[in-house]
Amino acid sequence: MGELICVKCKVALVPESTELRYLDHAFSVKTLKCPKCGQVCLSEELVRGKISEVEMSLEDK
């Protein structure tokens, strides 16, 4: 797969640590982010994996 480009800014997304929040809890994940506008790209792998695990864990409490 080639580099991903921000649709709005037409620049390449760069890897960056991003803080996500869910139910008043925060966790950091590596994502691709537009260096110009800050738009974040969440991969399907991340959403179905780490984010899903955190969501289930917090909702079970």
CHARMM internal coordinates of N, CA and C (Angstrom, degrees):
IC EDIT
DIST 1 N 1 CA 1.4545
DIST 1 CA 1 C 1.5247
ANGL 1 N 1 CA 1 C 108.39
DIST 1 C 2 N 1.3203
ANGL 1 CA 1 C 2 N 117.09
DIHE 1 N 1 CA 1 C 2 N 136.87
DIST 2 N 2 CA 1.4578
ANGL 1 C 2 N 2 CA 122.14
DIHE 1 CA 1 C 2 N 2 CA 178.45
DIST 2 CA 2 C 1.5178
ANGL 2 N 2 CA 2 C 110.94
DIHE 1 C 2 N 2 CA 2 C -78.66
DIST 2 C 3 N 1.3160
ANGL 2 CA 2 C 3 N 115.27
DIHE 2 N 2 CA 2 C 3 N -177.80
DIST 3 N 3 CA 1.4645
ANGL 2 C 3 N 3 CA 118.71
DIHE 2 CA 2 C 3 N 3 CA -179.90
DIST 3 CA 3 C 1.5254
ANGL 3 N 3 CA 3 C 109.95
DIHE 2 C 3 N 3 CA 3 C -70.34
DIST 3 C 4 N 1.3143
ANGL 3 CA 3 C 4 N 115.30
DIHE 3 N 3 CA 3 C 4 N 148.02
DIST 4 N 4 CA 1.4590
ANGL 3 C 4 N 4 CA 120.90
DIHE 3 CA 3 C 4 N 4 CA 177.79
DIST 4 CA 4 C 1.5231
ANGL 4 N 4 CA 4 C 109.24
DIHE 3 C 4 N 4 CA 4 C -89.22
DIST 4 C 5 N 1.3211
ANGL 4 CA 4 C 5 N 115.60
DIHE 4 N 4 CA 4 C 5 N 142.30
DIST 5 N 5 CA 1.4628
ANGL 4 C 5 N 5 CA 122.80
DIHE 4 CA 4 C 5 N 5 CA -176.71
DIST 5 CA 5 C 1.5259
ANGL 5 N 5 CA 5 C 109.26
DIHE 4 C 5 N 5 CA 5 C -116.86
DIST 5 C 6 N 1.3179
ANGL 5 CA 5 C 6 N 116.95
DIHE 5 N 5 CA 5 C 6 N 136.89
DIST 6 N 6 CA 1.4632
ANGL 5 C 6 N 6 CA 122.00
DIHE 5 CA 5 C 6 N 6 CA 175.02
DIST 6 CA 6 C 1.5314
ANGL 6 N 6 CA 6 C 108.34
DIHE 5 C 6 N 6 CA 6 C -66.63
DIST 6 C 7 N 1.3232
ANGL 6 CA 6 C 7 N 116.42
DIHE 6 N 6 CA 6 C 7 N 126.49
DIST 7 N 7 CA 1.4641
ANGL 6 C 7 N 7 CA 121.12
DIHE 6 CA 6 C 7 N 7 CA -179.08
DIST 7 CA 7 C 1.5270
ANGL 7 N 7 CA 7 C 110.75
DIHE 6 C 7 N 7 CA 7 C -64.78
DIST 7 C 8 N 1.3189
ANGL 7 CA 7 C 8 N 116.55
DIHE 7 N 7 CA 7 C 8 N -38.43
DIST 8 N 8 CA 1.4663
ANGL 7 C 8 N 8 CA 121.10
DIHE 7 CA 7 C 8 N 8 CA -177.37
DIST 8 CA 8 C 1.5304
ANGL 8 N 8 CA 8 C 112.34
DIHE 7 C 8 N 8 CA 8 C -72.78
DIST 8 C 9 N 1.3399
ANGL 8 CA 8 C 9 N 117.16
DIHE 8 N 8 CA 8 C 9 N -47.46
DIST 9 N 9 CA 1.4678
ANGL 8 C 9 N 9 CA 121.51
DIHE 8 CA 8 C 9 N 9 CA -171.31
DIST 9 CA 9 C 1.5254
ANGL 9 N 9 CA 9 C 114.33
DIHE 8 C 9 N 9 CA 9 C -98.56
DIST 9 C 10 N 1.3270
ANGL 9 CA 9 C 10 N 117.22
DIHE 9 N 9 CA 9 C 10 N -15.92
DIST 10 N 10 CA 1.4748
ANGL 9 C 10 N 10 CA 122.16
DIHE 9 CA 9 C 10 N 10 CA -179.01
DIST 10 CA 10 C 1.5311
ANGL 10 N 10 CA 10 C 112.68
DIHE 9 C 10 N 10 CA 10 C 62.85
DIST 10 C 11 N 1.3374
ANGL 10 CA 10 C 11 N 116.98
DIHE 10 N 10 CA 10 C 11 N 34.48
DIST 11 N 11 CA 1.4614
ANGL 10 C 11 N 11 CA 122.04
DIHE 10 CA 10 C 11 N 11 CA 175.66
DIST 11 CA 11 C 1.5332
ANGL 11 N 11 CA 11 C 108.97
DIHE 10 C 11 N 11 CA 11 C -122.41
DIST 11 C 12 N 1.3311
ANGL 11 CA 11 C 12 N 116.26
DIHE 11 N 11 CA 11 C 12 N 156.59
DIST 12 N 12 CA 1.4636
ANGL 11 C 12 N 12 CA 121.52
DIHE 11 CA 11 C 12 N 12 CA -178.86
DIST 12 CA 12 C 1.5278
ANGL 12 N 12 CA 12 C 111.09
DIHE 11 C 12 N 12 CA 12 C -68.77
DIST 12 C 13 N 1.3327
ANGL 12 CA 12 C 13 N 115.56
DIHE 12 N 12 CA 12 C 13 N 139.15
DIST 13 N 13 CA 1.4577
ANGL 12 C 13 N 13 CA 121.02
DIHE 12 CA 12 C 13 N 13 CA 174.61
DIST 13 CA 13 C 1.5224
ANGL 13 N 13 CA 13 C 108.67
DIHE 12 C 13 N 13 CA 13 C -74.57
DIST 13 C 14 N 1.3318
ANGL 13 CA 13 C 14 N 116.38
DIHE 13 N 13 CA 13 C 14 N 146.91
DIST 14 N 14 CA 1.4617
ANGL 13 C 14 N 14 CA 121.42
DIHE 13 CA 13 C 14 N 14 CA -178.38
DIST 14 CA 14 C 1.5326
ANGL 14 N 14 CA 14 C 109.80
DIHE 13 C 14 N 14 CA 14 C -120.96
DIST 14 C 15 N 1.3496
ANGL 14 CA 14 C 15 N 117.69
DIHE 14 N 14 CA 14 C 15 N 147.35
DIST 15 N 15 CA 1.4643
ANGL 14 C 15 N 15 CA 120.20
DIHE 14 CA 14 C 15 N 15 CA 177.71
DIST 15 CA 15 C 1.5275
ANGL 15 N 15 CA 15 C 110.32
DIHE 14 C 15 N 15 CA 15 C -67.17
DIST 15 C 16 N 1.3187
ANGL 15 CA 15 C 16 N 115.03
DIHE 15 N 15 CA 15 C 16 N 137.21
DIST 16 N 16 CA 1.4634
ANGL 15 C 16 N 16 CA 119.58
DIHE 15 CA 15 C 16 N 16 CA -179.11
DIST 16 CA 16 C 1.5200
ANGL 16 N 16 CA 16 C 109.34
DIHE 15 C 16 N 16 CA 16 C -158.69
DIST 16 C 17 N 1.3137
ANGL 16 CA 16 C 17 N 117.01
DIHE 16 N 16 CA 16 C 17 N 149.86
DIST 17 N 17 CA 1.4553
ANGL 16 C 17 N 17 CA 121.87
DIHE 16 CA 16 C 17 N 17 CA 174.55
DIST 17 CA 17 C 1.5287
ANGL 17 N 17 CA 17 C 107.96
DIHE 16 C 17 N 17 CA 17 C -77.15
DIST 17 C 18 N 1.3256
ANGL 17 CA 17 C 18 N 115.66
DIHE 17 N 17 CA 17 C 18 N 131.71
DIST 18 N 18 CA 1.4590
ANGL 17 C 18 N 18 CA 121.02
DIHE 17 CA 17 C 18 N 18 CA -177.49
DIST 18 CA 18 C 1.5180
ANGL 18 N 18 CA 18 C 109.21
DIHE 17 C 18 N 18 CA 18 C -126.32
DIST 18 C 19 N 1.3191
ANGL 18 CA 18 C 19 N 117.68
DIHE 18 N 18 CA 18 C 19 N 135.30
DIST 19 N 19 CA 1.4570
ANGL 18 C 19 N 19 CA 121.60
DIHE 18 CA 18 C 19 N 19 CA 177.07
DIST 19 CA 19 C 1.5207
ANGL 19 N 19 CA 19 C 108.95
DIHE 18 C 19 N 19 CA 19 C -90.11
DIST 19 C 20 N 1.3377
ANGL 19 CA 19 C 20 N 115.86
DIHE 19 N 19 CA 19 C 20 N 124.63
DIST 20 N 20 CA 1.4584
ANGL 19 C 20 N 20 CA 121.65
DIHE 19 CA 19 C 20 N 20 CA 176.81
DIST 20 CA 20 C 1.5179
ANGL 20 N 20 CA 20 C 108.55
DIHE 19 C 20 N 20 CA 20 C -109.58
DIST 20 C 21 N 1.3349
ANGL 20 CA 20 C 21 N 116.36
DIHE 20 N 20 CA 20 C 21 N 147.28
DIST 21 N 21 CA 1.4652
ANGL 20 C 21 N 21 CA 121.33
DIHE 20 CA 20 C 21 N 21 CA 179.84
DIST 21 CA 21 C 1.5177
ANGL 21 N 21 CA 21 C 109.58
DIHE 20 C 21 N 21 CA 21 C -124.34
DIST 21 C 22 N 1.3498
ANGL 21 CA 21 C 22 N 115.06
DIHE 21 N 21 CA 21 C 22 N 139.53
DIST 22 N 22 CA 1.4622
ANGL 21 C 22 N 22 CA 121.43
DIHE 21 CA 21 C 22 N 22 CA 177.11
DIST 22 CA 22 C 1.5130
ANGL 22 N 22 CA 22 C 107.84
DIHE 21 C 22 N 22 CA 22 C -150.72
DIST 22 C 23 N 1.3202
ANGL 22 CA 22 C 23 N 117.47
DIHE 22 N 22 CA 22 C 23 N 125.69
DIST 23 N 23 CA 1.4659
ANGL 22 C 23 N 23 CA 123.06
DIHE 22 CA 22 C 23 N 23 CA -179.75
DIST 23 CA 23 C 1.5288
ANGL 23 N 23 CA 23 C 112.21
DIHE 22 C 23 N 23 CA 23 C 49.03
DIST 23 C 24 N 1.3102
ANGL 23 CA 23 C 24 N 116.69
DIHE 23 N 23 CA 23 C 24 N 50.75
DIST 24 N 24 CA 1.4637
ANGL 23 C 24 N 24 CA 123.60
DIHE 23 CA 23 C 24 N 24 CA 178.26
DIST 24 CA 24 C 1.5301
ANGL 24 N 24 CA 24 C 114.26
DIHE 23 C 24 N 24 CA 24 C 63.97
DIST 24 C 25 N 1.3233
ANGL 24 CA 24 C 25 N 118.26
DIHE 24 N 24 CA 24 C 25 N 16.79
DIST 25 N 25 CA 1.4611
ANGL 24 C 25 N 25 CA 122.67
DIHE 24 CA 24 C 25 N 25 CA 175.14
DIST 25 CA 25 C 1.5251
ANGL 25 N 25 CA 25 C 107.98
DIHE 24 C 25 N 25 CA 25 C -116.76
DIST 25 C 26 N 1.3250
ANGL 25 CA 25 C 26 N 116.35
DIHE 25 N 25 CA 25 C 26 N 144.54
DIST 26 N 26 CA 1.4659
ANGL 25 C 26 N 26 CA 121.02
DIHE 25 CA 25 C 26 N 26 CA -179.81
DIST 26 CA 26 C 1.5253
ANGL 26 N 26 CA 26 C 109.54
DIHE 25 C 26 N 26 CA 26 C -122.13
DIST 26 C 27 N 1.3241
ANGL 26 CA 26 C 27 N 115.54
DIHE 26 N 26 CA 26 C 27 N 145.32
DIST 27 N 27 CA 1.4581
ANGL 26 C 27 N 27 CA 121.26
DIHE 26 CA 26 C 27 N 27 CA 174.36
DIST 27 CA 27 C 1.5178
ANGL 27 N 27 CA 27 C 108.49
DIHE 26 C 27 N 27 CA 27 C -148.27
DIST 27 C 28 N 1.3309
ANGL 27 CA 27 C 28 N 115.46
DIHE 27 N 27 CA 27 C 28 N 151.00
DIST 28 N 28 CA 1.4677
ANGL 27 C 28 N 28 CA 121.06
DIHE 27 CA 27 C 28 N 28 CA -177.94
DIST 28 CA 28 C 1.5196
ANGL 28 N 28 CA 28 C 110.41
DIHE 27 C 28 N 28 CA 28 C -100.94
DIST 28 C 29 N 1.3262
ANGL 28 CA 28 C 29 N 115.30
DIHE 28 N 28 CA 28 C 29 N 140.06
DIST 29 N 29 CA 1.4649
ANGL 28 C 29 N 29 CA 121.92
DIHE 28 CA 28 C 29 N 29 CA 177.00
DIST 29 CA 29 C 1.5219
ANGL 29 N 29 CA 29 C 108.67
DIHE 28 C 29 N 29 CA 29 C -138.64
DIST 29 C 30 N 1.3210
ANGL 29 CA 29 C 30 N 116.49
DIHE 29 N 29 CA 29 C 30 N 156.02
DIST 30 N 30 CA 1.4682
ANGL 29 C 30 N 30 CA 121.78
DIHE 29 CA 29 C 30 N 30 CA 174.35
DIST 30 CA 30 C 1.5245
ANGL 30 N 30 CA 30 C 108.05
DIHE 29 C 30 N 30 CA 30 C -83.37
DIST 30 C 31 N 1.3159
ANGL 30 CA 30 C 31 N 116.73
DIHE 30 N 30 CA 30 C 31 N 127.86
DIST 31 N 31 CA 1.4572
ANGL 30 C 31 N 31 CA 121.99
DIHE 30 CA 30 C 31 N 31 CA 179.38
DIST 31 CA 31 C 1.5235
ANGL 31 N 31 CA 31 C 109.08
DIHE 30 C 31 N 31 CA 31 C -136.19
DIST 31 C 32 N 1.3172
ANGL 31 CA 31 C 32 N 115.37
DIHE 31 N 31 CA 31 C 32 N 174.64
DIST 32 N 32 CA 1.4619
ANGL 31 C 32 N 32 CA 121.20
DIHE 31 CA 31 C 32 N 32 CA 169.54
DIST 32 CA 32 C 1.5186
ANGL 32 N 32 CA 32 C 106.53
DIHE 31 C 32 N 32 CA 32 C -100.45
DIST 32 C 33 N 1.3324
ANGL 32 CA 32 C 33 N 116.23
DIHE 32 N 32 CA 32 C 33 N 135.29
DIST 33 N 33 CA 1.4611
ANGL 32 C 33 N 33 CA 121.00
DIHE 32 CA 32 C 33 N 33 CA -173.95
DIST 33 CA 33 C 1.5200
ANGL 33 N 33 CA 33 C 109.89
DIHE 32 C 33 N 33 CA 33 C -138.01
DIST 33 C 34 N 1.3290
ANGL 33 CA 33 C 34 N 116.26
DIHE 33 N 33 CA 33 C 34 N 144.58
DIST 34 N 34 CA 1.4555
ANGL 33 C 34 N 34 CA 121.00
DIHE 33 CA 33 C 34 N 34 CA 175.77
DIST 34 CA 34 C 1.5291
ANGL 34 N 34 CA 34 C 108.28
DIHE 33 C 34 N 34 CA 34 C -75.40
DIST 34 C 35 N 1.3328
ANGL 34 CA 34 C 35 N 117.71
DIHE 34 N 34 CA 34 C 35 N 123.81
DIST 35 N 35 CA 1.4609
ANGL 34 C 35 N 35 CA 119.97
DIHE 34 CA 34 C 35 N 35 CA -179.59
DIST 35 CA 35 C 1.5283
ANGL 35 N 35 CA 35 C 112.80
DIHE 34 C 35 N 35 CA 35 C -69.98
DIST 35 C 36 N 1.3189
ANGL 35 CA 35 C 36 N 117.15
DIHE 35 N 35 CA 35 C 36 N -15.41
DIST 36 N 36 CA 1.4613
ANGL 35 C 36 N 36 CA 120.87
DIHE 35 CA 35 C 36 N 36 CA -177.18
DIST 36 CA 36 C 1.5357
ANGL 36 N 36 CA 36 C 112.30
DIHE 35 C 36 N 36 CA 36 C -92.80
DIST 36 C 37 N 1.3376
ANGL 36 CA 36 C 37 N 117.78
DIHE 36 N 36 CA 36 C 37 N -54.45
DIST 37 N 37 CA 1.4702
ANGL 36 C 37 N 37 CA 120.39
DIHE 36 CA 36 C 37 N 37 CA -175.39
DIST 37 CA 37 C 1.5283
ANGL 37 N 37 CA 37 C 113.59
DIHE 36 C 37 N 37 CA 37 C -103.55
DIST 37 C 38 N 1.3414
ANGL 37 CA 37 C 38 N 117.51
DIHE 37 N 37 CA 37 C 38 N -13.68
DIST 38 N 38 CA 1.4584
ANGL 37 C 38 N 38 CA 120.73
DIHE 37 CA 37 C 38 N 38 CA 177.55
DIST 38 CA 38 C 1.5218
ANGL 38 N 38 CA 38 C 115.14
DIHE 37 C 38 N 38 CA 38 C 87.04
DIST 38 C 39 N 1.3283
ANGL 38 CA 38 C 39 N 118.20
DIHE 38 N 38 CA 38 C 39 N 1.98
DIST 39 N 39 CA 1.4631
ANGL 38 C 39 N 39 CA 121.29
DIHE 38 CA 38 C 39 N 39 CA 178.17
DIST 39 CA 39 C 1.5262
ANGL 39 N 39 CA 39 C 109.15
DIHE 38 C 39 N 39 CA 39 C -59.23
DIST 39 C 40 N 1.3390
ANGL 39 CA 39 C 40 N 117.07
DIHE 39 N 39 CA 39 C 40 N 136.50
DIST 40 N 40 CA 1.4579
ANGL 39 C 40 N 40 CA 122.40
DIHE 39 CA 39 C 40 N 40 CA -176.94
DIST 40 CA 40 C 1.5220
ANGL 40 N 40 CA 40 C 109.87
DIHE 39 C 40 N 40 CA 40 C -108.72
DIST 40 C 41 N 1.3178
ANGL 40 CA 40 C 41 N 116.16
DIHE 40 N 40 CA 40 C 41 N 140.39
DIST 41 N 41 CA 1.4616
ANGL 40 C 41 N 41 CA 122.79
DIHE 40 CA 40 C 41 N 41 CA 176.10
DIST 41 CA 41 C 1.5271
ANGL 41 N 41 CA 41 C 107.93
DIHE 40 C 41 N 41 CA 41 C -105.62
DIST 41 C 42 N 1.3385
ANGL 41 CA 41 C 42 N 117.10
DIHE 41 N 41 CA 41 C 42 N 118.57
DIST 42 N 42 CA 1.4581
ANGL 41 C 42 N 42 CA 121.64
DIHE 41 CA 41 C 42 N 42 CA 176.77
DIST 42 CA 42 C 1.5190
ANGL 42 N 42 CA 42 C 108.33
DIHE 41 C 42 N 42 CA 42 C -99.88
DIST 42 C 43 N 1.3192
ANGL 42 CA 42 C 43 N 116.78
DIHE 42 N 42 CA 42 C 43 N 120.55
DIST 43 N 43 CA 1.4610
ANGL 42 C 43 N 43 CA 120.67
DIHE 42 CA 42 C 43 N 43 CA -179.75
DIST 43 CA 43 C 1.5284
ANGL 43 N 43 CA 43 C 110.16
DIHE 42 C 43 N 43 CA 43 C -72.43
DIST 43 C 44 N 1.3212
ANGL 43 CA 43 C 44 N 115.97
DIHE 43 N 43 CA 43 C 44 N 154.16
DIST 44 N 44 CA 1.4650
ANGL 43 C 44 N 44 CA 120.64
DIHE 43 CA 43 C 44 N 44 CA 177.01
DIST 44 CA 44 C 1.5258
ANGL 44 N 44 CA 44 C 109.98
DIHE 43 C 44 N 44 CA 44 C -59.37
DIST 44 C 45 N 1.3291
ANGL 44 CA 44 C 45 N 116.50
DIHE 44 N 44 CA 44 C 45 N -38.95
DIST 45 N 45 CA 1.4658
ANGL 44 C 45 N 45 CA 121.48
DIHE 44 CA 44 C 45 N 45 CA 178.84
DIST 45 CA 45 C 1.5307
ANGL 45 N 45 CA 45 C 110.93
DIHE 44 C 45 N 45 CA 45 C -59.20
DIST 45 C 46 N 1.3162
ANGL 45 CA 45 C 46 N 117.52
DIHE 45 N 45 CA 45 C 46 N -44.19
DIST 46 N 46 CA 1.4616
ANGL 45 C 46 N 46 CA 122.30
DIHE 45 CA 45 C 46 N 46 CA 179.30
DIST 46 CA 46 C 1.5268
ANGL 46 N 46 CA 46 C 110.71
DIHE 45 C 46 N 46 CA 46 C -65.37
DIST 46 C 47 N 1.3219
ANGL 46 CA 46 C 47 N 117.41
DIHE 46 N 46 CA 46 C 47 N -45.06
DIST 47 N 47 CA 1.4693
ANGL 46 C 47 N 47 CA 121.66
DIHE 46 CA 46 C 47 N 47 CA -177.60
DIST 47 CA 47 C 1.5284
ANGL 47 N 47 CA 47 C 110.82
DIHE 46 C 47 N 47 CA 47 C -65.79
DIST 47 C 48 N 1.3210
ANGL 47 CA 47 C 48 N 117.23
DIHE 47 N 47 CA 47 C 48 N -45.55
DIST 48 N 48 CA 1.4706
ANGL 47 C 48 N 48 CA 121.00
DIHE 47 CA 47 C 48 N 48 CA -178.26
DIST 48 CA 48 C 1.5295
ANGL 48 N 48 CA 48 C 112.35
DIHE 47 C 48 N 48 CA 48 C -76.45
DIST 48 C 49 N 1.3132
ANGL 48 CA 48 C 49 N 117.47
DIHE 48 N 48 CA 48 C 49 N -19.72
DIST 49 N 49 CA 1.4621
ANGL 48 C 49 N 49 CA 121.66
DIHE 48 CA 48 C 49 N 49 CA -178.32
DIST 49 CA 49 C 1.5112
ANGL 49 N 49 CA 49 C 112.74
DIHE 48 C 49 N 49 CA 49 C -99.26
DIST 49 C 50 N 1.3179
ANGL 49 CA 49 C 50 N 115.93
DIHE 49 N 49 CA 49 C 50 N -94.54
DIST 50 N 50 CA 1.4696
ANGL 49 C 50 N 50 CA 122.99
DIHE 49 CA 49 C 50 N 50 CA -173.42
DIST 50 CA 50 C 1.5283
ANGL 50 N 50 CA 50 C 113.12
DIHE 49 C 50 N 50 CA 50 C -57.54
DIST 50 C 51 N 1.3214
ANGL 50 CA 50 C 51 N 117.52
DIHE 50 N 50 CA 50 C 51 N -48.37
DIST 51 N 51 CA 1.4654
ANGL 50 C 51 N 51 CA 120.20
DIHE 50 CA 50 C 51 N 51 CA -176.78
DIST 51 CA 51 C 1.5241
ANGL 51 N 51 CA 51 C 110.49
DIHE 50 C 51 N 51 CA 51 C -65.75
DIST 51 C 52 N 1.3174
ANGL 51 CA 51 C 52 N 117.54
DIHE 51 N 51 CA 51 C 52 N -41.43
DIST 52 N 52 CA 1.4588
ANGL 51 C 52 N 52 CA 121.51
DIHE 51 CA 51 C 52 N 52 CA 178.22
DIST 52 CA 52 C 1.5293
ANGL 52 N 52 CA 52 C 110.95
DIHE 51 C 52 N 52 CA 52 C -62.34
DIST 52 C 53 N 1.3406
ANGL 52 CA 52 C 53 N 117.35
DIHE 52 N 52 CA 52 C 53 N -42.07
DIST 53 N 53 CA 1.4669
ANGL 52 C 53 N 53 CA 121.93
DIHE 52 CA 52 C 53 N 53 CA 178.22
DIST 53 CA 53 C 1.5251
ANGL 53 N 53 CA 53 C 110.96
DIHE 52 C 53 N 53 CA 53 C -60.91
DIST 53 C 54 N 1.3244
ANGL 53 CA 53 C 54 N 116.71
DIHE 53 N 53 CA 53 C 54 N -47.23
DIST 54 N 54 CA 1.4676
ANGL 53 C 54 N 54 CA 121.30
DIHE 53 CA 53 C 54 N 54 CA -179.59
DIST 54 CA 54 C 1.5230
ANGL 54 N 54 CA 54 C 109.95
DIHE 53 C 54 N 54 CA 54 C -63.44
DIST 54 C 55 N 1.3211
ANGL 54 CA 54 C 55 N 117.42
DIHE 54 N 54 CA 54 C 55 N -43.87
DIST 55 N 55 CA 1.4604
ANGL 54 C 55 N 55 CA 122.17
DIHE 54 CA 54 C 55 N 55 CA 179.90
DIST 55 CA 55 C 1.5323
ANGL 55 N 55 CA 55 C 110.59
DIHE 54 C 55 N 55 CA 55 C -58.94
DIST 55 C 56 N 1.3214
ANGL 55 CA 55 C 56 N 117.84
DIHE 55 N 55 CA 55 C 56 N -49.27
DIST 56 N 56 CA 1.4682
ANGL 55 C 56 N 56 CA 121.08
DIHE 55 CA 55 C 56 N 56 CA -179.61
DIST 56 CA 56 C 1.5194
ANGL 56 N 56 CA 56 C 111.11
DIHE 55 C 56 N 56 CA 56 C -64.27
DIST 56 C 57 N 1.3225
ANGL 56 CA 56 C 57 N 117.10
DIHE 56 N 56 CA 56 C 57 N -41.51
DIST 57 N 57 CA 1.4544
ANGL 56 C 57 N 57 CA 121.59
DIHE 56 CA 56 C 57 N 57 CA -179.96
DIST 57 CA 57 C 1.5274
ANGL 57 N 57 CA 57 C 111.66
DIHE 56 C 57 N 57 CA 57 C -61.27
DIST 57 C 58 N 1.3224
ANGL 57 CA 57 C 58 N 117.28
DIHE 57 N 57 CA 57 C 58 N -44.98
DIST 58 N 58 CA 1.4632
ANGL 57 C 58 N 58 CA 121.04
DIHE 57 CA 57 C 58 N 58 CA -178.01
DIST 58 CA 58 C 1.5228
ANGL 58 N 58 CA 58 C 112.09
DIHE 57 C 58 N 58 CA 58 C -72.84
DIST 58 C 59 N 1.3239
ANGL 58 CA 58 C 59 N 118.22
DIHE 58 N 58 CA 58 C 59 N -35.58
DIST 59 N 59 CA 1.4613
ANGL 58 C 59 N 59 CA 120.49
DIHE 58 CA 58 C 59 N 59 CA -179.41
DIST 59 CA 59 C 1.5208
ANGL 59 N 59 CA 59 C 111.84
DIHE 58 C 59 N 59 CA 59 C -72.95
DIST 59 C 60 N 1.3394
ANGL 59 CA 59 C 60 N 118.02
DIHE 59 N 59 CA 59 C 60 N -23.15
DIST 60 N 60 CA 1.4637
ANGL 59 C 60 N 60 CA 121.66
DIHE 59 CA 59 C 60 N 60 CA 178.53
DIST 60 CA 60 C 1.5209
ANGL 60 N 60 CA 60 C 111.99
DIHE 59 C 60 N 60 CA 60 C -75.98
DIST 60 C 61 N 1.3198
ANGL 60 CA 60 C 61 N 117.49
DIHE 60 N 60 CA 60 C 61 N -15.12
DIST 61 N 61 CA 1.4747
ANGL 60 C 61 N 61 CA 121.26
DIHE 60 CA 60 C 61 N 61 CA -177.52
DIST 61 CA 61 C 1.5009
ANGL 61 N 61 CA 61 C 111.44
DIHE 60 C 61 N 61 CA 61 C -80.45
END
COOR INIT
IC SEED 1 N 1 CA 1 C
IC BUILD
